[in-house]
Amino acid sequence: GSHDSFSYWVDEKSPVGPDQATAIKRLARISLVRKIMKKWSVTQNLTFKEQLEGGIRYFDLRVSSKPGEIGQEIYFIHGLFGIKVWDGLKEMNSFLEQHPKEVIFLDFNHFYAMDDSHHHFLINRIRSAFESKLCCVECVEYVTLLYMWEKKHQVLIFYHHPLYQAYPFLWPGNKMPAPWANTTNVHKLLQFLETTLGERSRYGTFHVSQAILTPRVKTIARHLIRGLKNTLVHRNLPMILNWVKTQKPGVMGVNIITSDFVELVDFAATVIALNDLLLEEDESAT
């Protein structure tokens, strides 16, 4: 999976998003401030299509309306506004049309400046984009690839808002827990990942290990111009990847792992290769 999957493009010319504090919104009237924000808002380089081609199958999504804009259009957001959600969904659906055995997870976990009418608009967009590819809520353990292929389903939507209850194809957010370490220290991050794996639910949910470091205000202040990638990611990604290589998938093991700038190392290939351990277990059992 990728963290803030949509943030490969953000609009530094647009107003700052409603996910930011009032003080930041005031500061961001200065165009230089928005340029600096962009360096810290972008957590991916690859488009949805490129991420899909690179093996990413879980997408971490934050969305917002644009306050003051006429209509109910919804955009991706991380400090600054990204592309329209509709454009991203169409891009993903186009990949799925060409690869009918591929399955993706879309995790809509943060909503800003959205009332119920915005939610219904977005949910209808999701339904229009994927139609019969959407997998209705089911016992997690039943949802094998074989199950998906037989039903010709390719998309699981997780929707962290009470309105999920009104739509059978929206999975509740609590089926996709994603504990967050909120640290700049890679050793604390890895310890947190270990601890939360040990505490994860044995059955009934998926589980996201967020292998990401989060800048603090002072981190940004000290390294304004360098940005997230050069300050935190480049230096620590090799250690994070080494942790991934030591993991085992399956019950109480890793399930979904997310990272920033997924193309900087062999992240997706390394995570996917862990599945071979499950095949080896099956072979030894038989």
C-alpha positions in Angstrom: 0.0 0.0 0.0 0.9 3.7 -0.4 0.5 6.4 2.3 -1.5 9.5 1.1 -1.6 7.7 -2.2 -3.0 10.6 -4.2 -0.5 13.2 -3.1 1.8 12.9 -6.2 0.1 16.1 -7.4 -1.1 18.9 -5.3 -2.2 22.4 -6.4 0.0 25.1 -4.9 -2.1 27.7 -6.6 -5.3 26.7 -4.8 -6.2 27.8 -1.3 -4.9 25.7 1.6 -7.3 22.9 2.5 -9.8 22.7 5.4 -7.6 20.0 7.0 -5.1 22.8 8.1 -5.1 25.0 11.1 -6.3 28.6 10.8 -2.8 30.0 11.4 -1.4 27.9 8.4 -4.3 29.1 6.2 -3.4 32.8 7.0 0.3 32.2 6.3 -0.4 30.3 3.1 -1.8 33.5 1.5 1.9 33.9 0.7 2.8 31.9 -2.4 6.2 30.9 -1.1 4.6 29.3 2.0 2.4 27.2 -0.4 5.6 26.1 -2.3 7.1 25.0 1.0 3.9 23.2 2.0 4.0 21.3 -1.2 7.4 19.8 -0.3 5.9 18.4 2.9 2.4 17.5 1.5 3.7 15.3 -1.4 4.4 11.7 -0.1 4.3 9.9 -3.5 5.9 10.5 -6.9 3.9 8.0 -8.9 0.4 8.4 -10.3 -2.3 5.9 -9.5 -1.7 4.1 -12.7 2.1 3.9 -12.1 1.5 2.8 -8.5 -0.9 0.0 -9.7 1.7 -1.0 -12.4 4.3 -1.1 -9.6 2.3 -3.5 -7.5 0.5 -1.2 -5.1 -3.0 -2.5 -4.2 -4.1 -0.6 -1.1 -4.7 3.2 -1.4 -4.9 5.5 1.6 -7.3 8.4 0.7 -8.2 11.8 2.3 -10.9 13.8 0.6 -12.6 17.2 0.8 -15.0 19.6 -0.8 -13.6 23.0 -1.9 -15.3 25.5 0.4 -16.9 28.3 -1.6 -17.0 26.2 -4.8 -20.4 25.8 -6.4 -21.5 22.1 -6.7 -20.4 19.1 -4.7 -17.2 18.1 -6.4 -14.8 16.2 -4.1 -11.0 16.4 -4.3 -8.1 14.5 -2.7 -6.4 16.6 -0.1 -3.2 16.7 2.0 -2.7 20.3 3.1 -3.2 21.3 -0.5 -5.9 20.1 -2.9 -5.1 17.3 -5.3 -7.0 16.0 -8.3 -10.7 15.4 -8.4 -11.6 12.0 -6.8 -13.7 11.2 -9.9 -10.5 11.4 -12.1 -8.6 9.1 -9.8 -11.4 6.5 -9.7 -11.6 6.5 -13.5 -7.9 6.0 -13.8 -8.0 3.0 -11.4 -11.0 1.5 -13.1 -9.2 1.7 -16.5 -6.4 -0.4 -15.0 -8.9 -3.0 -13.5 -10.6 -3.3 -16.9 -7.3 -4.3 -18.4 -6.4 -6.6 -15.5 -9.6 -8.5 -14.5 -7.9 -10.6 -11.9 -6.5 -7.7 -9.9 -8.1 -6.6 -6.6 -7.7 -3.1 -5.0 -8.5 -1.7 -1.6 -9.6 2.0 -1.4 -9.6 3.3 2.2 -11.5 6.6 2.5 -10.4 7.5 6.0 -10.4 11.3 6.3 -13.2 13.6 5.2 -13.1 17.5 5.3 -15.8 20.1 4.7 -18.3 17.5 3.8 -22.0 17.3 4.8 -24.3 14.3 4.0 -25.0 15.6 0.5 -21.3 15.6 -0.3 -21.0 12.1 1.0 -23.9 10.9 -1.1 -22.4 12.6 -4.1 -19.0 10.9 -3.5 -20.5 7.5 -2.9 -22.5 7.7 -6.1 -19.3 8.6 -7.9 -17.7 5.4 -6.4 -20.6 3.3 -7.6 -20.6 4.9 -11.1 -16.8 4.3 -11.4 -16.8 0.6 -10.4 -20.3 -0.7 -10.7 -20.4 -4.5 -10.5 -16.7 -4.6 -9.5 -17.6 -3.5 -6.0 -17.5 -6.2 -3.3 -20.2 -6.0 -0.7 -19.4 -6.4 3.0 -18.7 -10.0 3.9 -16.9 -11.9 6.6 -13.2 -10.9 6.0 -12.0 -14.5 6.0 -14.4 -15.4 3.1 -12.9 -12.8 0.8 -10.2 -14.8 -0.9 -9.0 -14.1 -4.4 -10.9 -17.1 -5.6 -14.1 -15.6 -4.1 -13.4 -12.3 -5.8 -12.7 -13.9 -9.2 -15.8 -16.1 -9.1 -18.0 -13.1 -8.4 -16.0 -10.8 -10.8 -15.4 -8.3 -7.9 -12.2 -6.2 -7.9 -12.7 -3.4 -5.4 -13.2 -3.2 -1.7 -14.2 0.3 -0.4 -13.6 1.2 3.3 -15.6 4.2 4.4 -14.8 5.8 7.8 -18.1 7.6 8.2 -21.5 6.4 9.6 -23.1 6.6 6.2 -21.4 3.4 5.2 -24.4 1.7 6.8 -26.7 2.9 4.0 -24.7 1.2 1.3 -23.9 -2.6 1.1 -20.7 -2.0 -0.9 -19.1 0.2 1.8 -17.1 -1.6 4.4 -16.9 0.0 7.8 -13.7 1.8 8.7 -13.2 -0.5 11.7 -12.6 -3.4 9.3 -9.4 -1.6 8.2 -7.5 -0.5 11.4 -4.3 1.5 10.6 -2.5 2.4 13.9 -0.2 5.4 13.5 3.1 5.8 15.2 3.3 9.6 14.8 7.1 9.7 15.2 10.2 11.0 13.4 12.3 8.2 15.0 12.8 5.1 12.9 13.6 2.9 16.0 10.4 4.0 17.7 8.5 3.4 14.5 9.7 -0.2 14.2 9.0 -0.9 17.8 5.4 0.5 17.4 4.9 -1.7 14.3 5.9 -4.8 16.3 3.7 -3.9 19.2 0.6 -3.2 17.1 1.1 -6.4 15.1 1.1 -8.3 18.5 -2.1 -6.6 19.4 -4.0 -7.0 16.1 -7.3 -8.7 15.9 -6.8 -12.4 15.1 -9.9 -12.6 12.9 -12.5 -10.3 11.3 -10.5 -7.4 10.1 -7.7 -6.4 7.8 -4.7 -4.6 9.3 -2.5 -1.8 8.0 1.1 -1.4 9.2 1.9 2.2 8.5 5.7 2.1 7.9 5.9 5.9 7.8 7.7 8.7 9.7 5.7 11.8 10.5 7.4 15.3 10.6 6.8 17.5 13.6 6.4 21.3 13.4 10.1 21.7 14.5 11.2 19.1 11.9 9.6 21.2 9.2 10.9 24.4 10.6 14.5 23.1 10.7 14.4 21.6 7.2 11.9 23.9 5.4 13.4 23.8 1.9 14.5 20.1 2.0 11.0 18.7 2.3 9.7 15.3 3.6 11.6 13.1 1.1 15.0 14.5 1.7 14.6 15.0 5.5 13.0 11.8 6.7 12.3 9.3 3.9 15.6 8.8 2.0 17.6 8.2 5.1 15.2 5.8 6.9 13.6 3.8 4.1 16.4 1.2 3.9 15.9 0.4 7.6 12.1 0.2 7.2 12.6 -2.1 4.2 14.9 -4.4 6.3 12.1 -4.7 8.9 9.6 -5.6 6.1 11.9 -8.4 4.9 11.9 -10.0 8.4 8.1 -10.2 8.6 5.7 -13.1 8.1 2.2 -12.7 6.7 -0.9 -14.5 7.9 -2.8 -14.6 11.2 -1.1 -12.1 13.7 1.5 -11.3 11.0 1.6 -8.5 8.5 -1.3 -7.9 6.2 -1.0 -4.5 4.4 2.1 -2.4 4.7 2.1 1.3 3.6 5.1 3.5 2.8 5.9 7.0 1.5 7.6 7.3 -2.0 7.0 3.6 -2.7 9.3 3.6 -5.8 12.5 4.7 -4.0 13.3 1.1 -3.0 11.9 -2.3 -3.9 9.1 -1.7 -1.5 6.2 -3.3 -3.4 8.2 -6.3 -4.6 9.5 -6.9 -1.1 6.0 -6.9 0.4 4.6 -9.1 -2.3 7.5 -11.6 -1.9 6.3 -12.2 1.7 3.4 -14.2 0.2 5.8 -16.9 -0.9 6.2 -17.7 2.8 2.4 -18.6 2.9 2.9 -20.8 -0.2 5.8 -22.6 1.6 3.6 -23.2 4.6 0.9 -24.7 2.5 3.3 -27.0 0.7 4.8 -28.2 4.0 1.3 -28.7 5.4 0.4 -31.0 2.5 
